């Protein structure tokens, strides 16, 4: 739209428009959602004049009640002053309204489902995503119960389609900060990635759903995730972030690529000490061993050209992240007999040892298993069945003898109940009909093909 006076013409000059990597970004338009960018108050008002004239020329209108104005500035005093001293709005030339319809100044503005905050980091948008994810999860649980679709295979697929997609919305932008957080949580020579990931409230929604599927309330979370072959949401987030990087790299000259180049330039200028998106992603790549850092042999432009054209090996990066989550499962302490395990206060604990040595990989039946039987099997596999060794602490493990056979040296654990206790000999004979032999190990018995019969 042609500006009608010199005042607007001056304000609409390129100097008032944000520039990224030499490219101007005057606005963003998606369907009927529009975002206008301005570095000055004058330019913003002139953009609104141009918008009004464009809408009137094509018989359209702007719903002022759905419009918001957000100021982004590092100085809180300046933000407060601008909100008080600079009213923003539009007049209608068709109805000849003299009074301007004022748009409200806000500290959080929503665009395409994501909230942008003028005072907090971009990750603050997860507050709303978390609330939506929790509501979706509770609705899904009710629906699964109503329809009787409680098998792990069906439940987890439904979770990924509905809940995980909500908790991962726009993760390509806010996700790197959370991935970096868990990678920087390593210390004392051991990986703390899993513990750090479980402190994330979005991952706690995932954990709560897995507890629902397993039918247990209190369970070691490492066992719970391993039982269903799941990892904290960070693995899925990382996959989406790395794919997003590659999609930008493959489109040189696009607006996204210009933004990437500017982010890399800022990262190089701060020597990877800033908090920008590009800086955080490069830090993540560095911690995963796929980025050597900023090279001193090249000038800034050469480094930007090199890094902005670098495609990532998504599979290798995700595999390395998974390895960090699996570090505890590689502990030599898990390789001993669970009955010889010494509880010295260190992780991993005795339940992880029993699970690793006795339960083996989960073989969830793709067919229907009655909920009651399924819960019983899950509790047994997750080492939270009501045996003496799983009761609250207070007695040494060597004193937690079987109350059924009352043998002096019989500790009531999962192995004793399943393979040793003479009181359950009649029931145990049913196991041999499933294909296991009387000399079979715990893993062999727990891994029989007919999991439905095993649950029964």
TINU-799813 format. One line per field, with one value per residue (C-alpha): x, y, z; chain. Coordinates in Angstrom, 3 decimals. Each point is the difference from the previous one (the first is absolute). Example, Ala and Ser with C-alpha at 12.3 -4.5 7.8 and 13.67 -1.06 7.14 Angstrom:
REM residues 2
u = [12.300, 1.370]
v = [-4.500, 3.440]
w = [7.800, -0.660]
chaine = [A, A]
//
This chain:
REM residues 456
u = [0.000, 1.313, 0.580, -2.106, 2.243, 3.663, -0.349, -1.018, 2.491, 2.868, -1.229, -0.377, 3.663, 2.125, 1.653, -3.199, -0.259, 1.784, 2.824, 1.322, 3.156, -0.543, -3.643, -2.946, -2.860, -2.951, -2.682, -0.998, -3.232, -1.610, -3.577, -1.965, 2.654, 2.295, 3.015, 1.442, 3.582, 1.267, 3.070, -1.713, -3.408, -0.390, 0.560, -2.469, -2.745, 0.700, -0.133, -3.435, -1.096, 1.202, -1.800, -3.224, 0.167, 0.769, -2.952, -2.356, 1.171, -0.888, -3.147, 1.533, 0.217, 2.229, -1.443, 1.603, -1.117, 2.332, 2.986, 2.841, 3.164, 3.201, 3.220, 3.301, 2.805, 2.610, -0.745, -3.124, -0.296, -0.103, -2.631, -2.190, 0.448, -0.947, -3.117, -1.198, 1.030, -0.619, -3.603, -0.354, -3.142, -1.894, -2.677, -2.642, -0.373, -3.169, -1.964, 1.940, 0.769, 2.022, 0.916, 2.733, -0.762, 2.804, 1.828, 1.149, 3.660, 0.786, 2.977, -0.968, -1.337, -1.219, 0.846, -0.717, -0.733, 3.237, 0.332, 2.804, 1.110, 1.756, 1.505, 0.722, 1.952, -1.838, -0.240, -2.685, -2.470, 0.123, -2.185, -3.062, 1.106, 0.374, -3.538, -1.399, 2.055, -1.294, -3.614, 0.564, 1.611, -2.895, -2.509, 1.930, 0.082, -3.778, -0.539, 2.273, -1.804, -3.379, 0.939, 1.994, 3.104, 2.494, 2.679, 3.448, 0.312, -3.269, 0.353, 3.511, -0.939, -2.937, 2.268, 2.507, -2.686, -1.919, 1.938, 3.582, -0.896, -1.405, 3.061, 2.259, -1.732, 2.638, 2.687, 2.369, 0.366, -0.303, 1.263, 3.786, 0.009, -1.434, 2.311, 2.988, -1.250, 0.152, 3.342, 1.564, -1.376, 2.692, 2.363, 2.011, 1.141, -3.535, -2.785, -2.924, -1.920, -2.927, -0.394, 0.218, -2.525, -2.485, 0.002, -1.603, -3.743, -0.803, 1.910, -1.934, -3.181, 1.589, 1.011, -3.521, -1.449, 2.451, -1.027, -3.614, 0.829, 1.936, -2.668, 2.512, 0.410, 3.427, 2.699, 3.660, -0.307, 2.974, -1.777, -3.265, 1.513, 2.060, -2.992, -1.816, 3.157, -0.529, 2.367, -0.702, -1.548, 3.415, 0.926, -3.021, 0.630, 3.631, -1.018, -2.370, 2.568, 2.746, -2.368, -1.073, 3.641, 0.506, -3.166, 1.316, 3.464, -1.505, -1.757, 2.724, -1.339, -3.260, -1.084, 0.668, 3.517, 0.695, -1.167, 2.227, 2.998, -0.660, -0.369, 3.322, 1.627, -1.227, 1.225, 3.474, 0.083, -0.776, 2.353, -2.987, -0.725, -3.339, -3.548, -1.172, -1.498, 3.064, 2.329, -2.020, -0.203, 3.752, 0.593, -2.205, 1.903, 3.269, -1.065, -1.147, 3.419, -1.158, 1.369, 3.594, -0.731, 0.826, 3.073, 2.561, 1.538, -3.027, -1.545, -3.560, -1.634, 1.870, -1.060, -3.605, 0.078, 1.511, -2.300, -3.192, 0.612, 0.771, -2.505, -0.431, 0.012, -3.306, 0.234, 3.456, -0.941, -3.173, 1.877, 2.599, -2.729, -1.662, 3.351, 0.144, -3.386, 1.159, 3.241, -1.372, -1.113, 3.618, 1.209, 1.991, -1.979, -2.986, 1.890, 0.232, -2.595, -2.754, 0.212, 3.651, -0.749, 1.313, -2.149, 2.657, -2.186, 1.289, -2.029, -0.962, -1.849, -0.944, -3.352, 1.817, 2.280, -2.933, -1.787, 3.085, 0.915, -3.422, -2.587, 1.720, -1.408, -3.715, -2.112, -3.354, -2.761, -1.595, -3.302, -2.442, 0.939, -2.546, 0.963, 0.289, 2.360, 1.976, 0.542, 1.105, 2.564, 1.282, 0.382, 1.943, 2.282, 0.590, 0.994, -2.806, -2.050, -0.999, 2.963, 2.043, 2.965, -2.232, -1.567, 1.039, 3.513, 0.648, 1.421, 3.107, -0.661, 1.402, -2.804, -2.844, -0.807, -2.847, -3.148, -1.399, 2.688, 1.782, 3.321, 2.916, 2.022, -2.958, -0.138, -3.412, 0.863, -1.295, 2.307, -0.921, -3.726, 0.230, 2.543, 0.845, -2.777, -1.541, -3.361, -0.507, 1.053, -3.453, -0.273, 3.593, -0.780, -2.136, 3.139, 1.560, -3.074, 0.843, 3.304, 2.336, 1.891, 0.550, 3.635, -0.895, 1.346, -2.155, 0.613, -1.076, -3.207, -0.849, 0.717, -2.432, -1.929, -3.431, 0.075, -3.760, 0.240, 2.943, -2.067, -2.797]
v = [0.000, 3.423, 2.148, 3.178, 2.496, 0.677, -0.843, -3.550, -0.229, 0.808, -2.375, -2.807, 0.225, -3.124, 1.234, -0.657, -3.609, -2.898, -1.403, -3.555, -0.967, 2.961, -0.857, 2.134, -1.683, 2.431, -2.527, -3.621, -1.215, -3.392, -0.411, 2.680, 0.558, 2.972, 1.239, 3.453, 0.849, 3.498, 1.424, 3.335, 1.185, 2.153, -2.927, -2.166, 2.623, 0.418, -3.770, -0.006, 2.832, -2.030, -3.073, 1.953, 1.376, -3.429, -1.580, 2.739, -0.315, -3.695, 0.177, -1.506, 1.126, -0.433, -1.402, 2.322, -2.203, -2.731, 2.318, 0.355, 2.066, -1.469, 1.892, -1.889, 1.881, -1.043, 3.023, -0.424, 3.763, 0.745, -2.677, 1.478, 3.559, -0.935, -1.878, 3.064, 2.783, -1.499, -1.012, -2.249, -0.438, 0.591, 2.337, -1.000, 2.280, -1.786, 0.878, 3.237, -0.786, 2.841, -1.958, -2.575, -3.602, -0.788, -3.322, -1.274, -0.230, -3.498, -1.793, -3.300, -0.230, -3.082, -0.721, -3.341, -1.671, 1.043, 2.740, 2.542, 1.767, 3.349, -0.743, -3.737, -2.421, -1.549, -3.300, 1.652, -0.919, -3.526, 1.137, 0.021, -3.127, -1.862, 0.911, -1.129, -3.195, -0.874, 0.535, -2.100, -2.774, -0.184, -0.001, -2.810, -2.078, 0.344, -0.941, -3.062, -1.193, 0.560, -1.920, -2.683, 0.713, -0.506, -2.103, 1.659, -0.038, 1.852, 2.348, 1.155, 0.623, 2.112, 1.920, 0.750, 1.209, 2.181, 0.934, -0.100, 2.128, 2.681, -0.128, 0.299, 2.878, 2.450, -1.992, 0.823, 3.452, -0.546, -3.588, 0.587, 1.783, -3.066, -2.411, 2.126, 0.034, -3.774, -0.317, 2.555, -1.877, -2.693, -0.096, -2.191, -2.156, -1.276, 1.003, 1.699, 0.482, -2.191, 1.597, 3.465, -0.890, -1.296, 3.400, 1.482, 0.395, -1.075, -3.244, -0.454, -0.066, -2.769, -1.819, 0.260, -1.525, -2.910, -0.590, -0.136, -2.519, -2.154, 0.340, 0.960, 3.093, -0.402, -1.449, 0.713, 2.249, -1.514, -3.355, 1.569, 1.634, -3.077, -2.310, 1.828, 0.714, 3.725, 2.902, 3.445, 2.415, 1.609, -2.736, 0.780, 3.728, -0.380, -1.915, 2.800, 2.728, -1.669, -0.657, 3.645, 1.100, -2.181, 1.307, 3.566, -0.888, -1.524, 3.277, 2.628, 3.474, -0.582, 2.183, -2.873, -0.378, 3.704, -0.275, -3.050, 1.868, 2.933, -2.351, -1.637, 3.415, 0.946, -3.325, 0.545, 3.569, -1.164, -3.011, -2.255, 1.831, 1.560, -1.299, 0.240, -2.949, -0.512, 0.135, -2.573, -2.413, 0.220, -0.672, -3.085, -1.246, 0.629, -1.981, -2.865, -0.029, 1.236, 3.547, 0.965, 3.617, 3.288, -0.096, 2.746, -0.626, 1.395, 3.448, 0.480, -0.110, -3.169, -1.661, 1.038, -1.404, -3.274, -0.589, 1.121, -2.615, -2.806, -2.863, -2.053, -3.775, -0.212, -3.736, 0.208, 2.979, -1.631, -3.256, 1.853, 1.701, -3.368, -1.370, 2.742, -1.122, -3.636, 0.603, -1.339, -3.209, -0.655, -0.031, -3.076, -0.052, -1.280, -3.046, -1.756, -2.325, 2.181, -2.002, 0.957, 3.670, 2.291, 3.057, 2.637, 3.019, 0.418, -0.188, -2.173, -1.913, -3.557, 0.209, 0.956, -2.998, -2.359, 1.418, -0.320, -3.521, -1.535, 1.755, 0.500, 1.981, 0.690, -2.103, 1.712, -2.005, 1.830, -1.636, 0.798, -0.860, 0.619, 3.116, -1.734, -2.668, 2.571, 2.144, -3.037, -0.915, 3.578, 0.255, -3.260, 1.068, 3.456, -1.531, 1.638, -3.164, -0.561, -2.151, 0.328, 1.558, 2.756, 0.991, 3.250, 0.094, -0.830, -3.503, -1.274, -1.834, -3.184, 0.095, 0.312, -3.695, -1.643, -0.165, -2.875, -2.675, 1.534, -1.456, 1.411, 1.053, 0.888, 3.727, 0.830, 1.650, -0.426, -2.905, -1.907, 0.324, -0.877, -2.836, -1.165, 0.164, -3.499, 1.549, 1.070, -3.296, -0.693, 3.439, -0.200, -3.114, 2.205, 1.917, -3.107, -0.336, 3.404, -1.271, 0.666, -2.923, -0.790, 1.103, 3.275, 3.274, 2.905, 1.774, -3.042, -0.396, 3.708, 0.021, -2.715, 0.816, -0.315, 3.071, -0.154, -3.450, 1.160, 2.917, -2.411]
w = [0.000, -0.954, 3.074, -0.342, 1.769, 0.610, 3.684, -0.848, -2.833, 2.346, 2.661, -2.541, -1.028, 0.241, 3.199, 1.941, -1.141, 1.739, -2.116, 0.237, -1.876, -2.325, -0.686, 1.169, 1.860, -0.116, 0.970, 0.351, -1.528, 0.491, -1.262, 1.883, 2.697, -0.479, 1.970, -0.706, 1.021, 0.733, 1.683, 0.750, 1.156, -3.130, -2.294, 1.909, -0.330, -3.709, -0.501, 1.606, -2.319, -2.979, 1.336, 0.415, -3.538, -1.444, 1.813, -1.110, -3.605, -0.016, 2.125, 3.109, 3.613, 3.047, 3.230, 2.549, 2.879, -1.261, -0.461, 2.508, 0.153, 1.442, 0.652, 0.162, 1.712, 2.593, 2.215, 2.137, 0.668, -3.713, -0.547, 2.734, -1.312, -3.573, 1.151, 1.955, -2.380, -3.444, -0.763, -3.029, -2.053, -3.250, -1.328, -2.508, -3.028, -1.125, 3.132, 0.488, 3.625, 1.453, 3.098, -0.452, 0.919, 2.411, -0.012, 3.407, 0.942, 1.322, 1.504, -1.670, -3.540, -1.839, -3.614, -1.717, 3.320, 1.726, 2.604, -0.319, 3.178, 0.188, 3.411, 0.022, -2.164, -2.935, 1.914, 2.127, -2.761, 1.467, 2.899, -2.249, -1.884, 3.291, 1.075, -3.365, 0.107, 3.460, -1.063, -3.109, 2.037, 2.482, -2.865, -1.701, 3.187, 0.365, -3.631, 0.206, 3.119, -1.595, -3.153, 1.834, -2.109, 2.812, -1.698, -0.034, -3.800, -0.581, 2.978, -0.892, -3.630, 1.134, 2.361, -2.756, -2.387, 2.429, 3.148, -1.254, -3.007, 2.324, 2.269, -3.059, -1.770, -1.338, 1.844, -2.857, 1.586, 3.751, 0.182, -0.236, 3.380, 1.755, -1.824, 1.008, 3.584, 0.379, -1.793, 2.333, 3.012, -0.158, 2.963, 2.380, -2.910, -0.608, -2.317, 1.688, -3.236, 1.044, 3.423, -1.506, -2.698, 2.594, 1.704, -3.135, 0.551, -3.552, 0.509, 3.241, -2.102, -2.066, 3.195, 1.435, -3.159, 0.138, 3.603, -1.142, -2.722, 2.473, 2.671, 2.703, 2.157, 1.560, -2.191, -0.799, -3.037, -1.820, 0.064, -1.132, -3.094, -0.871, 0.360, -2.793, -2.027, 0.448, 0.552, 1.434, -2.496, -0.501, -2.484, -2.178, 0.386, -1.036, -3.116, -1.033, 0.737, -2.047, -2.897, 0.149, -0.240, -3.073, -1.653, 0.380, -1.255, -3.134, -0.899, -0.388, -0.698, 1.855, 2.902, 2.409, -1.352, 0.467, 3.605, 0.504, -1.370, 2.329, 2.958, -0.849, -0.353, 3.486, 1.380, -1.453, 1.285, 3.543, -0.257, 0.746, 3.254, -0.956, 0.348, -3.605, -1.865, -2.195, 2.991, 1.918, -2.956, -0.587, 3.697, -0.220, -3.035, 1.806, 3.078, -2.226, -1.681, -3.419, 0.033, 0.747, 0.815, -1.662, -2.248, 0.408, -3.428, -1.859, 0.092, 1.203, -3.439, -0.937, 3.237, -0.539, -3.556, 1.234, 2.960, -1.771, -2.709, 2.468, -0.160, 3.150, 0.319, 1.835, 0.621, 1.568, 2.176, 1.311, 0.608, 2.060, 2.047, 0.634, 1.137, 2.635, 1.319, -0.018, 1.880, 3.281, -1.677, -1.008, 3.592, 1.009, 3.250, -1.979, -1.218, 3.366, 1.508, 1.531, 3.233, 0.313, -0.631, 2.724, 0.666, 0.550, -0.727, -3.544, -3.192, -1.758, 2.699, 0.720, -1.823, -3.192, 0.532, 0.492, -3.034, -2.207, 1.137, 0.479, -2.171, -3.335, -2.944, 0.142, -2.346, 0.288, -1.608, -2.939, 0.902, 2.758, 3.582, 2.769, 1.891, 3.361, -1.351, -1.966, 3.113, 1.985, -2.662, -0.206, 3.770, 0.026, -2.851, 1.492, 3.367, 1.957, 0.603, 3.635, 0.945, 3.175, -1.802, -1.398, 3.296, 1.701, 1.411, 3.640, -0.236, -1.715, -3.239, 1.519, 2.591, -2.493, -0.122, -1.864, 2.119, -2.092, 0.317, 3.034, -1.062, 1.965, -3.043, -2.291, -0.787, -1.451, -3.306, -3.553, -0.789, 3.152, -0.713, -3.676, 0.067, 3.530, 2.596, 0.494, 0.943, -3.619, -1.641, -1.450, -1.560, -1.195, -2.035, -2.237, -0.992, -1.522, -2.215, -1.455, -1.381, 2.918, 1.528, 3.663, -0.421, -1.680, 1.325, 1.098, -3.314, -1.982, 1.982, -0.153, -3.736, -1.068, -3.154, 1.572, 2.242, 0.440, 1.580, 2.095, 1.272, 0.897]
chaine = [A, A, A, A, A, A, A, A, A, A, A, A, A, A, A, A, A, A, A, A, A, A, A, A, A, A, A, A, A, A, A, A, A, A, A, A, A, A, A, A, A, A, A, A, A, A, A, A, A, A, A, A, A, A, A, A, A, A, A, A, A, A, A, A, A, A, A, A, A, A, A, A, A, A, A, A, A, A, A, A, A, A, A, A, A, A, A, A, A, A, A, A, A, A, A, A, A, A, A, A, A, A, A, A, A, A, A, A, A, A, A, A, A, A, A, A, A, A, A, A, A, A, A, A, A, A, A, A, A, A, A, A, A, A, A, A, A, A, A, A, A, A, A, A, A, A, A, A, A, A, A, A, A, A, A, A, A, A, A, A, A, A, A, A, A, A, A, A, A, A, A, A, A, A, A, A, A, A, A, A, A, A, A, A, A, A, A, A, A, A, A, A, A, A, A, A, A, A, A, A, A, A, A, A, A, A, A, A, A, A, A, A, A, A, A, A, A, A, A, A, A, A, A, A, A, A, A, A, A, A, A, A, A, A, A, A, A, A, A, A, A, A, A, A, A, A, A, A, A, A, A, A, A, A, A, A, A, A, A, A, A, A, A, A, A, A, A, A, A, A, A, A, A, A, A, A, A, A, A, A, A, A, A, A, A, A, A, A, A, A, A, A, A, A, A, A, A, A, A, A, A, A, A, A, A, A, A, A, A, A, A, A, A, A, A, A, A, A, A, A, A, A, A, A, A, A, A, A, A, A, A, A, A, A, A, A, A, A, A, A, A, A, A, A, A, A, A, A, A, A, A, A, A, A, A, A, A, A, A, A, A, A, A, A, A, A, A, A, A, A, A, A, A, A, A, A, A, A, A, A, A, A, A, A, A, A, A, A, A, A, A, A, A, A, A, A, A, A, A, A, A, A, A, A, A, A, A, A, A, A, A, A, A, A, A, A, A, A, A, A, A, A, A, A, A, A, A, A, A, A, A, A, A, A, A, A, A, A, A, A, A, A, A, A, A, A, A, A, A, A, A, A, A, A, A, A]
//
